[in-house]
């Protein structure tokens, strides 16, 4: 896909009142301050639930950023390449739970049933590993490791949108489903 000709939607999901759960919203906020191509729309969606279908409807590419708990070190960054990768990985890893109205898996499944323009055919989901000790209602800031990861991920996504492609050399392929982990996640850009 040629990104400069595509309608691209970036959606940052999260609850800002629950500490690290706000990772997606923080990445979207950082991207909103960047100079991005005119074909890119950035949304701070909060706990969007099934309304996500309306956000990605008709998009050529939808990029979703959310906090996740995979049991990895806080600040680890993941990339799920395509809806099937998200569905397979979320089915296999029950610990990847959502604190939102519904699980992203359910939104993808409903969009697929509804079909175009609601099906997310080109979907990239980026997950930031939370520091579980930093989750809790009323905690309004991110943990240091997640804050650092959000900064790095916002730079990676902004660079990708401007350049028109993702640097695959930065990512380690975990399995054949389309799951990748960012190499040297704690490195600053």
matplotlib code that plots the C-alpha trace (Angstrom):
import matplotlib.pyplot as plt

x = [0.0, 1.3, 0.7, 0.8, -2.3, -4.1, -6.7, -4.9, -6.6, -4.6, -6.6, -5.2, -7.3, -7.1, -8.5, -6.5, -7.8, -6.1, -2.3, -0.6, -3.9, -3.7, -0.7, -2.7, -4.2, -0.7, 0.7, -2.2, -1.7, 2.0, 1.2, -1.4, 1.5, 3.6, 3.5, 1.9, 0.8, -2.7, -4.2, -3.6, -6.3, -5.4, -8.0, -7.8, -10.6, -10.5, -12.5, -14.1, -15.6, -17.7, -17.6, -14.2, -16.0, -17.1, -13.6, -12.0, -14.9, -13.6, -10.0, -7.3, -5.2, -6.2, -3.5, -4.6, -2.5, -3.4, -2.0, -1.7, -0.6, 1.3, 3.5, 6.5, 8.7, 6.9, 7.4, 7.8, 6.2, 4.3, 2.9, 0.1, 0.2, -3.4, -6.8, -6.0, -2.8, -4.8, -7.5, -5.1, -2.9, -5.7, -7.3, -4.0, -3.1, -6.0, -3.8, -4.1, -7.2, -9.0, -10.3, -12.5, -16.2, -15.4, -12.3, -10.7, -11.1, -14.9, -14.8, -12.7, -15.0, -18.1, -16.5, -15.6, -19.3, -20.5, -18.1, -16.8, -16.5, -16.6, -14.1, -10.5, -8.8, -5.5, -5.1, -2.0, -2.3, 0.5, 0.5, 2.5, 3.2, 1.9, 3.5, 0.8, 1.8, 1.1, -2.6, -5.3, -8.2, -7.1, -3.5, -3.2, 0.3, 2.2, 4.9, 8.4, 8.9, 5.6, 6.1, 9.4, 7.8, 5.0, 7.5, 9.5, 6.4, 5.0, 8.3, 8.3, 4.7, 5.3, 8.4, 6.5, 3.7, 6.1, 8.4, 5.5, 6.8, 7.7, 11.4, 11.1, 14.7, 13.5, 11.1, 11.6, 9.0, 7.6, 5.5, 3.9, 0.6, 2.0, 3.1, 6.2, 8.1, 10.2, 13.9, 15.6, 12.4, 14.1, 16.4, 15.5, 15.2]
y = [0.0, 3.5, 5.5, 8.9, 8.0, 6.1, 7.4, 6.6, 6.7, 6.5, 5.9, 6.1, 4.1, 4.3, 5.6, 8.6, 8.1, 4.7, 5.4, 3.4, 2.5, 6.0, 4.9, 4.9, 8.3, 9.7, 8.4, 9.9, 13.2, 13.3, 12.5, 15.3, 17.7, 16.3, 17.5, 14.6, 14.1, 15.6, 12.1, 11.1, 11.6, 11.1, 10.4, 10.3, 7.9, 7.1, 4.0, 3.9, 0.4, -0.4, 3.2, 2.3, 0.8, 4.3, 5.7, 3.2, 3.0, 3.6, 4.0, 2.3, 1.8, 2.0, 2.1, 1.5, 2.1, 0.7, -0.3, -4.1, -6.6, -9.5, -10.2, -8.7, -5.9, -2.6, -0.4, -3.3, -2.4, -4.9, -4.7, -6.9, -6.8, -7.2, -8.2, -11.9, -11.4, -9.5, -12.1, -15.0, -13.4, -12.2, -15.7, -17.3, -14.8, -14.4, -12.1, -9.4, -8.0, -4.8, -2.2, -0.7, -1.1, -4.1, -6.0, -4.9, -8.5, -8.1, -4.8, -6.5, -9.4, -7.2, -5.1, -8.2, -9.4, -6.0, -6.0, -3.0, -0.2, -1.3, -4.2, -3.3, -4.9, -3.1, -2.9, -2.3, -2.5, -1.3, -2.3, -0.8, -3.1, -1.5, -1.5, -3.3, -1.6, 1.7, 0.9, 2.2, 4.6, 8.1, 7.7, 10.4, 10.0, 7.3, 5.2, 6.2, 3.1, 3.5, 7.2, 6.5, 3.8, 6.1, 8.7, 6.2, 4.7, 8.1, 8.8, 5.5, 6.0, 9.6, 8.6, 5.7, 8.0, 10.6, 8.1, 5.9, 2.6, 0.9, 0.0, -3.8, -4.0, -2.4, -5.3, -8.9, -11.3, -13.5, -15.9, -16.5, -14.8, -11.4, -10.6, -8.5, -7.0, -3.8, -4.6, -2.9, -1.4, 0.6, 2.4, 6.1, 7.6]
z = [0.0, -0.9, 2.3, 0.7, -1.4, 1.4, 3.9, 7.2, 10.6, 13.8, 17.0, 20.5, 23.0, 26.8, 30.1, 31.3, 34.8, 35.2, 34.9, 32.2, 30.5, 28.9, 26.7, 23.5, 24.2, 25.0, 21.7, 19.8, 21.6, 20.7, 17.0, 16.9, 17.6, 14.7, 11.1, 9.4, 5.8, 5.1, 4.4, 8.1, 10.8, 14.5, 17.1, 20.9, 21.3, 25.1, 25.9, 22.5, 22.3, 19.3, 18.1, 16.8, 13.8, 12.8, 13.2, 10.9, 8.4, 4.9, 6.0, 3.8, 6.9, 10.5, 13.2, 16.8, 19.8, 23.2, 26.5, 27.0, 29.6, 28.0, 31.1, 29.5, 31.0, 31.3, 28.2, 25.8, 22.4, 20.2, 16.7, 15.4, 11.6, 10.4, 11.9, 11.7, 13.8, 16.4, 16.5, 16.7, 19.3, 21.5, 21.3, 22.4, 25.0, 27.4, 29.6, 26.9, 28.6, 28.0, 30.5, 27.9, 27.0, 25.0, 23.8, 20.5, 19.4, 19.5, 17.6, 14.8, 14.7, 14.4, 11.7, 9.8, 9.9, 8.8, 5.9, 3.9, 4.8, 8.4, 8.2, 9.1, 6.2, 6.7, 10.5, 12.5, 16.3, 18.5, 22.1, 25.0, 27.9, 31.1, 34.5, 36.4, 39.6, 37.9, 37.0, 39.3, 39.2, 39.9, 38.8, 36.2, 35.0, 33.1, 34.7, 33.6, 31.4, 29.7, 29.2, 27.5, 25.4, 24.3, 23.2, 21.2, 19.6, 18.6, 16.9, 15.1, 13.9, 12.8, 10.9, 9.3, 8.2, 6.8, 5.2, 4.0, 5.4, 8.7, 9.2, 9.6, 10.9, 14.2, 14.8, 15.9, 14.4, 17.2, 15.2, 11.8, 12.8, 12.3, 15.9, 16.3, 19.3, 19.0, 19.4, 22.3, 23.6, 26.3, 23.8, 23.2, 19.8]

ax = plt.figure().add_subplot(projection="3d")
ax.plot(x, y, z, "-o")
ax.set_aspect("equal")
plt.show()
